[in-house]
Amino acid sequence: MKAFVAGATGETGRRIVRQLVDRGIPVKALVRDITVARSKLPEGVELVTGELSNPTDLGVAMADCTVVLSATGARPSFDPSGPYQVDYQGTKHLVDAARSAGIDHFVMVSSLCVSKFLHPLNLFWLVLYWKKLGEQYLQASGLTYTIVRPGGLKNDDQDNRPLIMAPADTLFEGNVPRLRVAQVCVDALFLTAAHNKVVEIVAQSQAVPKSIEELFSSVASMGLS
């Protein structure tokens, strides 16, 4: 296994890379700036420059990888095309490159509430709407996928509250540490129970602790959502 990680220098992406490295999985990280990436990512990670807007970059970079993990997301800005370019077009380009490269498994970090068009987050240039269309493109691609929709993301890596995992469009509030999201994404690579599923995750102190495999097994596979 060799993992290609998009969004590798973001808060969630960095944690995904660390989880992969800690498990001895070779990682190739797609980055914009090599110098900045070296200051954020563990030693030994292969760095390759490229843009989500350039399918040629992605195809060449992904050629020797077997799995893809995408933690991309548009940054807040005054550019109304940002979410469209990153969360939809960028995802499309990643999926197309993965399909051409014969990738075994594509894991995508999305967001809770992507199906709620009137959600306040869509005031940010329809960010949830474009994430949802990106999900649908991945689901229709023929690739083996896992789509993880976390609640509000927290940077507290010491937060050990148990996870709740539910099918698409059943959780509408709650938060979760980014580290737990990263663990779920990497665990999904090893679990057939995670194949072709859209799962929503939050952490709750009153939840009954379960293994990641138990959580994935409790959610049924589904078609295009």
N, C-alpha and C positions, 0 to 999 in steps of 0.2 A: 504494500500500500504506500502511495505517495500522495500527499494532500496539497491541493491548490487552494489558497485562501485569499479571497477578495475582501477588501475592507479590513485588512490585517492590522493596520495601525490605529484603528478606532478602539474605543474602550472595550467593546465586546469582542472585536476581532483579535485584539492582543491576548485576551484571555483564552480564546479558541486556540491560537498559536501555541500558547504555553501548555495547554492541555495536551495538544498533539505531541509537542516536544517531550513532555514528561512521560509520555507513553512510548517514546522511541520511534515515532512515525516521522519520516522525512517530510519537510514542509517547504513549499515554494510559495512565497508571499508576493502578491501583486501590490506594488507601491508606486507612489508618484515621485518620491524623493528618497534616494538610497540613504543619504546621510541621516535624515530624520528617522527613517525606519530602523537603522542600526542602533539608534539611541533608545528605541522603544521595544524592540523584539529580541528574543534570546539569541545567543551566539549559535552558529550552525544553521540558522534558517537561510535558505536560498532566497535571495531578493531579486525580483525582476521588475523593471519599470514598465508601466503601461497604463492605458486609460480605458475605462469601461466604454467610452464612446468609439473606441477603435477595435473592431472585431479581429483585425489582423494581429494586433498585439496579443489579444487573448488566446487566439488559436495557437500561435507559436509558443507562448508561455506555458500553455496547458498540455502540450503534446506528450510529455513524459509522466503525467500524473494520472492517478486512477480514481481519485475522489475529489469533489469540489465542496468547499464550505464558503458560503457567501454571507457576510455580515455588513454589506454595504448599506448606505442610507444617505439621502440628501442632507446636507448641512443647512441649518437655518440661514436664509439670505433673502435679499429683495428680488432675486431672480425667480420669476414665476415658473420658469421651465425646469428648475432644479429637480424637483421630485419626478417629473416626467422623464428627464434625461437619465437620472440615476436609478430610481426605483422601478421604472418600467423599461426604458430602452437599455439601460445598463444590464438589467437582469436578462432581458432578451438576448443580448450579445453574449453574456456568460453562458446561457442555456444553449445557444446555437454552437458556441465553441465546444462546450462539453459534449454535445451530441456528435459533433464532427470528430472529437478526440476519443470517442468510445468510453466516456467516463462511466464508472460503475455505479456511483451514488452521488447525488447532488443534495446537499443540506442547505437550506435557506432560512435565515433569520428574518422573520416578518414582524408583525405587530398584532396585538389584541385589537379587536374592533375594526378590522379592515373592511368588513362587510357593512358597516354602519356609515352610509354616505353622509348623514347629517351630523356625524361626530365633530366636535369642536376642532380636532386636529386637522380636519380637512380644510379649515380656514388657512392653513399653511400650504397653499397651492395644491390642494387635493392630495396630500401625501399618502393618506391611507388608501384612497381610490387607486393611485398608481401602484402601490404595493400589492393591492388585490389583483390587479391585472397582471402584474409580474408573477404572482403565485399561479394564476390560471395558465399562463404561458408555460411555466415549468410543468404543471400537471398534464398539459396536453402534449408535451414534448416526446413522450415515450421513454424518458429517462426514469430510473429508479430515484425517487425523491423522498425527502422528509422536510416538511415545512414546520418550523417552530415559531409560534406566535406568543412572545412573552408579554406580560403586563408591564407596568412602569418599571424602567430599568434602574437598579441601584448599584452604586460602586462599592458597597460594603461587602468585602470578601469574607468577613467573619460572620455574616448572617447565615445561620444554619437551619432556619425554619424549613420544615418539610415541604416538599412540592405537591401541588395539585396539578394533574394533567387531565385535560378534557378535550372532547372533539371540537371541531371548528364551530364557531359562532355560539358557544355556550358560556363563555366567561367574558364579562364585560367590565370588570374592575379588579384591582389588586396590583401588587408589584412583585418583583423578583430580582435577586442579585444577578448581576451580569455573569459572575463566576458560575452560577448554577445553570444559566443559559448555555454557557460554553461547554459545561460538562454534559448537558443533555445532547448538544449537537455532536460532540465527539463520540459519546456512547452510541448514538444512532448509527454510526458507521459500522458497528459490530453486532447490531441486533436486527434480525430479519423482522422482528415485531415492529420495527420502526419504518419499514418499507412502505412507500406510497401512502403516507399518513400526514394529515394536517393536525397538529396538536397545539393546544393553548396551555400555557403554564403560568402559575403564580405561586408564591410561597405564602403559607399560612401557619401560624404558630400552633393552631389547634388541629392541623391535619395529621393523619396517621402516616408515619414514615413508611415509605415503600421504595423498593429498588427501582432504578430507571427501567429495567426490563419489565417489572410488574406494571409500571405506569404506562409504558407503550402498549403492553399486551391488553390493557383495559380499554384501549381506544380502537375502534373498528377502522379498517381501511375504508377509503371512500373514493368516489369518482370526482369529477371536476366540481369544485365548490363555488 
